[in-house]
Amino acid sequence: GENVEQHPSTLSVQEGDSAVIKCTYSDSASNYFPWYKQELGKRPQLIIDIRSNVGEKKDQRIAVTLNKTAKHFSLHITETQPEDSAVYFCAAKLSGGADGLTFGKGTHLIIQP
Amino acid sequence: DTAVSQTPKYLVTQMGNDKSIKCEQNLGHDTMYWYKQDSKKFLKIMFSYNNKELIINETVPNRFSPKSPDKAHLNLHINSLELGDSAVYFCASSPQLAAYNEQFFGPGTRLTVL
């Protein structure tokens, strides 16, 4: 099955700086890579996703890049704000679709004022 | 207008008991899932249901049984609860089984086994 590694487990940045979270996946058959944000006590919510036929996608301060050859993808948050503090999860889904999402272990992002 | 709802939000019970968690989605989605989030926040897929048929069962003990009376509901029944079952359980749904569909999560059920 698929295996997703995520780093770092904790990331502390100054407000206004950028944050980068990296993930690698093992199964080359995966073709969908979403990122979820989970605030304390809340449900995971999708913030951005990317398909395997795209190398980069941007939505305001958030961007995701995908390198299929190296099997890694990254989340970039620019101009970080206090409300960006949360746990972020990367995930991968196999092209067959029968499996659910395989998640990374999460990154606790802390925005220092 | 909640898209994916779960009940109860909190569940505290004794070891050995049997309990159920209910999930409903009003999005008209074909596929529903159950995920378990442990104390370290690790999210892991337990089951997928597509049009009332079980698609996968990821090494989950057979004490856990998903039940889907119709496409909008996927309930989770747990027999003989153990301490290790304590976790937050999330239900989710997606439009279709295809890979590119966003999954929408319910609010979660925090299960505590004493």
Interface residues (C-beta under 8 A of the other chain):
Chain A: N31 Y32 P34 Y36 Q38 K42 R43 P44 Q45 L46 D49 R51 V87 F89 K93 L94 S95 G96 G97 A98 D99 G100 L101 T102 F103 K105 G106
Chain B: Y33 Y35 K40 K41 F42 L43 K44 I45 S48 I55 I56 E58 F90 A92 Q96 L97 A98 A99 Y100 E102 Q103 F105 G106 P107 G108
